[in-house]
Every structure is written in C-alpha cells, then in structure tokens.
C-alpha cells in the first residue's frame, strides 16, 4: 500500500501523542472539548496546519485557542480582525519616532548612508501580532479572531503568512518563522471565506453543545451549584436556544447565569426566578418578550416532563 | 419528510441479474465503485486496493456532489489518516471531514456521502465474500402483544433519541413486518408502510392512552432518523437478496438542504442583509464629495518624510471613516409579485433591523411610506399584516403604475437624496402598459449614490410582455433575486463596480 508522498513537517516538538491526550490536556485547563474539537486540535498540533473554526457566537471558539495555549504552555498571540484592518496593524510598522530620534542624535556627525542603514534595522521595527507570532523564539499559538470581519484583500495577504510562515519586509528582507506556530482562525460565518484560505486550513465546526456536554461545562465552572438546578438550567437554555432569537444565549452566558443563581442561593428554577434573572442570558429587548412568553409560561406549568 | 423522493425507480431491485454472490464479479455494472476506480487510474492498478483507493473514490464522489475537493485537500486527508487510529469510526470520519468538507453545507453533504459510500463499500465486499446474516429469518412471528410491545419500545427510543436502540428496533420491525405483509419491492413504500403500521407520527395523537410516548407526537428529526435506518436495513436486505448494488443516485435537493423552516429562512435573509450593510458601509459611494475634507495624518506624514530627510514632501491623509449609509427601499406589493412578496418583506424587515437611517416605501398604484410600521413592530407576521391591511397604498385598480410611483417618490424624498444614499427597488417592472417614465427614474438614480433593482422574475422573462426592466436598467444595476442565495449574489456583486472604478 502506498500513501502519496506527504510534505508534512515533522510533528511539533511538544506535540501530544494521541487524541485522548489532547482531550485530557484541554480538560485539565478547564475547557471541555467535544470529540471533533479534540481531534482537530490534535491534528493541528501534529500537522502544523492552521485550523479554521466556525460556529455561532459564544460556543467557545476563542476559548479553544486560549485553552490550547495554556495546555501546551505556549504564549497566545491574538490578532483581532475588524473592518479596515491593514498590514501596518497586523504585520509590522516602522517605529518612526525612534527613527527620528536616531537621525537627530546622529545627524551631525554621520553620513546619510550609515544612518539610513541604521534606521531600518530590527531595532526600529514594531512587530504586530502576525510578525510577533512568526518571529517568536518560543513556539506560540496564533489566534486570528473573527477573520470574516476583514475584507478579502487582507485574507489574500494572510495566505502568504499561513502557507509559508514568512513575511517579506522590503527594507529588511524576509523574516522566516523560527518555530512553527499553531494557528487558529475563527469566523462567525457572517461572510463566505475564500476557497484559497479554506484550502489551507483544517475545518472545525463548533456548535452549541449537547445537553449533557453543556451540563458538564456548567458543573465544571460552578461546582457548588446543585446538580438538579444545573440540569434544569441547561434544559432551559436549550429551550431558549430553540426559539428564534436575535442572539441565542452562549455557553459563557449559561455559566454566568449559573453563577448568578448560585449567588442568589436559588434552589429551584421557577417562573419568578427565571423572569428576574433572564437578563443574564437574553440581551435584546424583543428577545426578552419572546422568551418570557414562551419559556416563562412553560416553567410555571407543573413539571410533567419528569 | 419526503417519502416521494425515496420511491424513485432506482430502488427497485435490478431484475435481470441472477441471485448469488458468485455472479457479482462478472457483472461490472453492479460493481460500480471498483469499476470506476480502474477506469480512472489505470497506471497503478496494483496499488489500488485498500484504503487509498477508497479515499480517492470518496473524494470523487464528493466532487460529483458539488463539494470542492482539491488535490491539496486529498493530500491533507491522507496526511491526517497517518496521524489517527483507524479503528474508531468517529475519529476516522471527523478527520476526513476536517480536511474535505470546509463549510457547514459541505459538511452535511459529506456526512451523507460518507455514510452511503462506506455502506455500499461494505455491502459489496460482503456480497463478494458471500457473507450473509442468518438471524434475520430465525426471528419468529410476533404475537399481537409482542407487536404492541415493540411499538411502545420504538416510540420510547424515538422520544429519547437513542441511536443504537433505534437501529436494533428498526431491524426487529422489519423482521416483524416481513412476516405480516408482502414487501412491495419499492423500499420507500415499505418504509412508509412500516412507519404507519407502528403508528409513529410527529403530530400529537390525543386518542392514545396517557403515558404513551406517541401521545404528544414524536420528535420530527428522530422520526426521520428512524426512517433512514429502516431504509438502510431494507437496502441491506435487498443487496443480500440480489447480491447486487443498486446504482447510486446523486443527492436530491431535499437531502442536502440543511433543515430549515420559515423562521430559518428569515434568519438567513437577516444574515445576508447584515453582510449587505458591511459592504455598503465600507465600499459604497458615500465617500464621494468628501475628498476636500481629508485630514492630514501628522504621524504618517512624518514617517513618510524620513525618506526625504525629514522634509514632508508627501502628505499622508487620515483614512476616511465610512459614514453610515442611508437606504431608500421601494417595494412592490401588487398582485403580480405576490409569490415574491413574503421574501421581499423579509428583506425589508431585515434591512430595518440592520440600518438606522433607512426609509421604506411600498407601492402598487401609488406609494406609501411604511418606515414607521417597521420601526414600531418587530414581529414579522404582524408587520406583514399591518402592511397588507392599512398601508394605504391606494390600491384602486391593483395594477402597478411605475410612472406615478417615481414622481411621488421623487417629491417625497427629493431634498433628502444625496450621493451617500442607496436606492433599492424590489419589483418586477411590469407597468401594465402604462408609461414607465424612465426619465424620472433617471433623475432619482442621478441624485442617489447607487441604485439597484431586485427583480423576482427569472432573467428569461425580463422585457417580455409588459416588463420594461430594460428601460430602467440603463440607470441602475438590476439583479434577479427571489431566493436567499441570489440575495447573497447581489451582496457579493456590490463590490465589483467599486473595485473596477478604483482600479
């Protein structure tokens, strides 16, 4: 049997040995990965390929990057994308103030050539996130957050960085990566990303977790909350998500709600408690009406589910 | 959900091929997969057994279903398979999915193709080796009580959504009914027959006794999964009987579509309109007329001056912050666009959700501003009711009068139209023989920054009969638009003219 020749880089030095290791590692830093999350994270560390993480807001896309970083003991370099993000903000910029000072300090007794050579050295370079990630001595986790917010031009620029892990600076030459960063790109799917970018990435779709999984997450973050309340909470969150809302509650909001209930010393989630604390999970005026209408009433009904 | 789709003629077993596994190797048309494999890669026949060949076939199959699988993706797939253990089906599937399917839609197609592909691969291998299941026939005929028991068990499994139990019960159900009824020979019909006999329905059945899981209706998706399992088991039995694979069919639209409903559609329109806003804000013409107000960016000017020894030769300007776009939407609500009006109204609804500075108008014979209705009412259904009942569009004849609409619109907004404004018309441009007054429309287009026309008719019908879209197209950009996908195309197309103008 012959597998086509692979151009894979050797697995990273600190790469975990199996999927189970990654799952356990992520758990140990407080992130409970789903099955596919652990698998794709494992593949990312083994193959050194960027991972494109898509999914609705608040399912832990950014958290995953943080958890990976702390599990692998790497620094997290984060590039938050927004409309109009350009190379100067993402790659590098010259520190013109310092350059100016340098010129002034030396202008009187140095020739132009010497100064010119001088002021375009690495000392005067302001490294932005992408540059930081690539030039870092220690391997890092690079998080490019909300890539769908940028324009296609920026995406095109990223291609070079993502496939070759190098940056060309006209005045300096090429900066190549010394270590192999783990790259995570997140997207809320508000815009279709280009094929070229997708081709370079592994794909991970994160969705709202299943009931049991979310229960586990909530329990992990608020261990003091009683099992029954936590279960009821997760069920209610599930009901709320099933409605058509402008912004369905995220996992972070379930945890916030659990904390709020804990602080209030709630023993049972009934209509009154729900109405009072609803604002923790529902954050739109119109959504609140819908939720109060549909879920609030359901809670007041005798628990025929059990 | 879609029983008719499943009744395709292909699922009738091929009659001409004699039974028995030994006949299979001599019948290449029954062995579609290995056959295509040899056709495609004749050079290295020796290597083509085993997993690599199967993965390549899977890639082929995905491509046939419209998933864009490039060579680099295939290489990645092989690479990841080198990293994981092949014994866990979930890992195997997830690893392939991570490399081959790169969007949610693709992922769905991948799941379907993956299941079908490996199901077929296993079955054909089993047929070739002559592996048969013996226990199927050994199940004895069930008594009525046992049958009732089975019904209850299945209903409970569906309610709990436990996949494993459902699979086992599907086999039992098939076996039980095989004794009672003659199979129709068409799998889709058999599936529905068994489902009906079991009394499984999504609707509540209040006549059933308290405590029966079927009483409140069963979850729709569990029901669909159970049907799929029934179907799969029936197919398996058929393949076993005939020792032959039915030809594989391309996935239907119904299969590949993500589960959706009217609310999901509305949500999809909202999502696209959110993109529209971003495009309009960052790439619109609203920068026109602002050139004189450019501010010098001292920082960047100084930095640029370094190249000229500290003398600011080149001035750098501060980037112009995009202003909020203003939108005017005109929406046709006459009878000729009835079929598209729900879509149009949901577009309007979404636009109102996204844009602050927006005025919307509906028109038939005359024009009526409905901005307030949208601003005061969030509920989509109520909005459409209000518009249809008291928008006051002076619906005397029920026929659209575009000429009149333009002149009234121009009177109402003349002073507000400026280059930062975008005018969007939703309508079919059918004038019912009246004067289109393209000259007034031209005035509107000249005053506004950009003008777009979204026409719900297929392009084929444009300019036939009383459609005068050509007259208007001179002054605006017209798009065919009656689905979310086309709306997305429209949003994507928005960038093009701007790039052309800039370059």
Contacts between the chains, C-beta under 8 A, distances in Angstrom:
chain1	res1	chain2	res2	distance
A	1	B	47	6.9
A	1	B	49	8.0
A	1	B	50	5.0
A	1	B	51	7.1
A	1	B	52	6.5
A	2	B	47	5.2
A	2	B	52	7.0
A	3	B	52	6.1
A	3	B	78	5.2
A	3	B	81	7.8
A	3	B	82	6.7
A	4	B	52	7.4
A	4	B	74	7.9
A	4	B	75	6.2
A	4	B	78	5.6
A	6	B	75	6.7
A	6	B	78	6.5
A	6	B	79	4.9
A	6	B	82	7.0
A	7	B	75	7.6
A	8	B	79	5.1
A	8	B	82	7.8
A	18	B	85	8.0
A	19	B	84	6.8
A	19	B	91	6.4
A	35	B	90	5.9
A	35	B	91	8.0
A	35	B	94	6.8
A	36	B	94	4.5
A	36	B	97	7.6
A	36	B	98	7.4
A	39	B	84	7.1
A	39	B	91	5.7
A	39	B	94	4.8
A	39	B	95	6.2
A	39	B	98	7.3
A	40	B	94	7.2
A	40	B	98	4.9
A	42	B	83	7.4
A	42	B	84	7.7
A	43	B	80	5.3
A	43	B	83	6.0
A	43	B	84	7.5
A	43	B	95	6.5
A	43	B	98	6.4
A	46	B	83	4.7
A	47	B	76	7.8
A	47	B	79	6.0
A	47	B	80	6.8
A	47	B	83	6.8
A	49	B	76	7.2
A	52	B	102	7.1
A	54	B	103	7.6
A	54	B	104	7.2
A	83	B	278	6.7
A	83	B	281	7.6
A	83	B	282	5.5
A	84	B	282	7.0
A	84	B	319	7.1
A	94	B	303	6.6
A	96	B	299	7.2
A	96	B	302	6.0
A	96	B	303	3.6
A	96	B	306	6.4
A	99	B	303	7.8
A	99	B	306	5.8
A	100	B	302	7.0
A	100	B	306	7.1
A	100	B	310	7.6
A	103	B	306	7.3
A	103	B	310	6.9
A	112	B	309	7.7
A	119	B	306	7.2
A	151	B	282	7.1
A	189	B	104	7.4
A	190	B	271	6.8
A	190	B	274	6.2
A	190	B	275	6.3
A	190	B	278	7.8
A	191	B	275	5.7
A	191	B	278	7.6
A	192	B	103	7.7
A	192	B	488	7.8
A	195	B	68	6.4
A	198	B	102	4.3
A	198	B	103	7.6
A	199	B	70	5.9
A	199	B	72	5.5
A	199	B	73	6.6
A	199	B	102	7.7
A	200	B	72	8.0
A	201	B	102	7.3
A	202	B	76	7.4
A	202	B	80	7.7
A	202	B	98	4.5
A	202	B	99	6.1
A	203	B	97	7.4
A	203	B	98	5.4
A	203	B	99	7.5
A	203	B	101	6.5
A	203	B	102	4.3
A	203	B	103	7.6
A	203	B	107	7.7
A	204	B	98	6.3
A	205	B	104	5.8
A	205	B	107	6.0
A	244	B	263	4.3
A	244	B	266	7.5
A	244	B	267	6.7
A	246	B	353	8.0
A	286	B	378	4.4
